[in-house]
């Protein structure tokens, strides 16, 4: 089993920055990939960024503003978010793929609110 705990969310003004962290525990050797999703009220959950086999993915709306990174020694995933926009407001969830079958393990989420 793998457990994920996010931190680092909060309230920030437009143009500001936040860094999210996701600490993984348990049998972390099972983790094949990790990513960040977000869900805003009334919208579908969206994959924001992920790291898989050393490659990174970003949704178009965050390219150039967000950076995903992973510290394998600390078993921690990060999301550096710069130039935040009102539309980035959402609950951000950390996810792990432990079976090469898509993301199957989730954190509880952390709220990011960007004030305009």
C-alpha positions in Angstrom: 0.0 0.0 0.0 1.0 3.6 -0.7 -0.2 6.6 1.1 0.0 10.2 -0.2 -0.3 13.4 1.9 -0.3 16.8 0.2 0.6 20.1 1.7 1.4 23.7 0.6 -2.0 24.9 -0.6 -3.4 28.3 0.4 -4.7 31.7 -0.6 -2.5 33.8 -3.0 -3.0 36.8 -5.2 -3.0 36.7 -8.9 0.6 36.5 -10.1 1.8 34.9 -6.9 3.5 31.6 -6.3 2.9 28.4 -4.3 4.8 25.2 -4.0 2.8 22.0 -3.3 4.3 18.9 -1.8 3.1 15.3 -1.7 4.8 13.0 0.7 4.6 9.3 -0.2 4.8 6.5 2.4 4.3 2.8 2.5 5.6 0.5 -0.2 6.9 3.4 -2.4 8.9 1.1 -4.6 5.6 0.2 -6.2 5.2 3.7 -7.5 5.6 3.8 -11.3 4.5 7.4 -11.9 3.2 10.4 -10.0 1.2 13.4 -10.9 -0.9 16.3 -9.9 -4.6 16.6 -10.7 -6.9 19.5 -9.9 -10.6 19.8 -9.6 -12.5 23.0 -9.6 -16.2 23.3 -8.6 -18.4 22.2 -11.5 -15.5 21.0 -13.6 -14.0 17.6 -14.3 -10.9 16.5 -12.6 -7.9 17.5 -14.8 -4.4 16.1 -15.0 -2.1 19.1 -14.5 1.3 17.5 -14.6 3.0 14.2 -14.1 6.3 12.4 -14.2 6.6 9.0 -15.7 9.9 7.2 -16.5 11.7 10.5 -16.3 9.4 12.3 -18.7 7.2 15.1 -17.7 3.8 16.2 -19.0 2.0 19.5 -18.5 -1.5 20.5 -19.5 -1.3 23.4 -22.0 -2.8 25.9 -19.6 0.1 25.6 -17.1 3.1 25.2 -19.5 5.8 27.7 -18.6 4.2 28.5 -15.2 4.2 25.2 -13.3 7.1 22.8 -12.7 6.8 19.3 -11.4 9.7 17.5 -9.7 10.2 14.5 -7.6 12.8 13.8 -4.9 13.2 10.0 -4.8 15.3 10.1 -1.6 12.6 12.0 0.3 9.7 10.2 -1.6 8.2 13.6 -2.2 6.6 15.1 -5.3 6.5 18.8 -5.8 4.6 21.3 -7.9 6.0 24.7 -8.2 3.3 27.1 -9.4 4.3 30.5 -10.5 2.3 33.4 -12.2 -0.9 32.0 -10.7 -4.2 32.9 -12.3 -7.7 33.0 -10.9 -8.5 30.0 -13.1 -5.9 27.9 -11.3 -8.2 27.9 -8.2 -9.0 24.3 -7.4 -8.4 21.4 -5.1 -5.1 19.9 -6.1 -4.7 16.2 -5.6 -1.5 14.1 -5.7 -1.8 10.7 -7.5 0.4 7.6 -7.9 0.3 4.8 -10.4 1.3 1.6 -8.7 0.3 -1.0 -11.2 1.1 0.5 -14.7 -2.7 0.8 -15.0 -3.3 4.5 -14.6 -3.5 6.5 -11.4 -4.9 4.3 -8.6 -3.8 6.0 -5.4 -4.8 9.5 -4.3 -4.1 12.0 -1.6 -6.8 13.9 0.2 -6.2 17.1 -1.7 -5.1 20.6 -0.9 -7.0 23.8 -1.7 -5.4 26.5 -3.8 -7.3 29.7 -4.1 -6.1 32.5 -6.3 -7.7 35.9 -5.7 -8.2 38.2 -8.6 
